[in-house]
Amino acid sequence: MKTTRTSILILLGVALAGCQALTPDHSPSATGDCNAAAVQELVGKQASPELLDQSRRDSGARVARLLRPGDVVTLEYNAQRLNLTTDEDGRIQRVSCG
């Protein structure tokens, strides 16, 4: 009787363990990592606060910033940040993460 109960408990434990996800979700949207490829079509468009916010959401990034010529920027890499680099007229020249 005791062996039967132990066997049943082991089988139930194995069955419940099989219900768990084996790999965590590391997709950009789940981790907040930036995907610049998703917003490359922005190159050549006029930058605006609305476009910056929309591109942040579309890229999966947690934060976004506009980089204009002459701006002082931090050099640390942040995989969760989208960068939109513009020219003097505010047209987007480059889209990158970091």
C-alpha positions, 0 to 999 in steps of 0.5 A: 500500500505504501509503495503504491501511494509513493508511486502515485505521488511520483507519477503525479509529480512527473506529470505536473513537471511536464506542464511547466515551460522548459525555456523562458521567453527571451523574445525582445518584447518579453525582455524589453530588448530593442529590435532596430530591424523592426523600425528601419523604415523610419530612415529619412522621416522627420523625427517627432516625439510621437514618432519616437514613442511609436518607434519605441513600442514597435521595436520592443525597446523600453526606452528611446532617444533622439540623437541630434548632431552635437548632442552629448550622449552616454557611452554605455550600451543598453540593449533595451534602448532605441536610438534615432540619429538625426541630421541637422534638419531632424531627419532620421539618418540611422536607427540602432539599439544601444 
